[in-house]
Amino acid sequence: IEKEAQRYADWYAEREANAGHIKAEREESRDIELLEGKIKREELKKSLFEFLYSQ
């Protein structure tokens, strides 16, 4: 029973460590997507103003 408990504890610790890593990757990916969205909005604004002022 002790070996099984130790295996479970090891598995759980590894799972927790991986969960932290996965969460960090998700947050980083989210930040990148937000920045890409901001860049796209600024590009669209620039295009709109260029179009409006060229008329």
C-alpha positions in Angstrom: 0.0 0.0 0.0 2.9 2.4 0.8 4.3 1.9 -2.7 1.0 2.6 -4.3 0.6 5.7 -2.1 4.0 6.9 -3.1 3.3 6.3 -6.8 0.1 8.3 -6.5 1.9 11.1 -4.6 4.6 11.2 -7.4 1.9 11.2 -10.1 0.0 14.0 -8.4 3.2 16.1 -7.9 4.1 15.7 -11.6 0.5 16.6 -12.6 0.6 19.7 -10.5 4.0 20.7 -11.9 2.7 20.2 -15.5 -0.5 22.1 -14.7 1.6 25.1 -13.7 3.6 24.9 -16.9 0.4 24.5 -19.0 -1.2 27.5 -17.3 1.8 29.6 -17.9 1.8 28.6 -21.6 -1.9 29.5 -21.9 -1.4 32.9 -20.3 1.5 33.6 -22.6 -0.5 32.6 -25.6 -3.4 34.7 -24.4 -1.1 37.7 -24.0 0.3 37.2 -27.5 -3.3 37.0 -29.0 -4.3 40.2 -27.1 -1.2 42.0 -28.5 -1.9 40.7 -32.0 -5.5 42.0 -31.7 -4.3 45.4 -30.6 -1.9 45.6 -33.6 -4.6 44.5 -36.0 -7.0 47.2 -34.6 -4.3 49.9 -35.0 -3.6 48.8 -38.6 -7.3 48.9 -39.4 -7.6 52.4 -37.8 -4.6 53.6 -39.8 -6.1 52.2 -43.0 -9.4 53.9 -42.3 -7.8 57.3 -41.6 -5.6 57.0 -44.7 -8.7 56.2 -46.8 -10.8 59.0 -45.2 -8.1 61.6 -45.6 -7.3 60.7 -49.2 -10.8 61.5 -50.3 
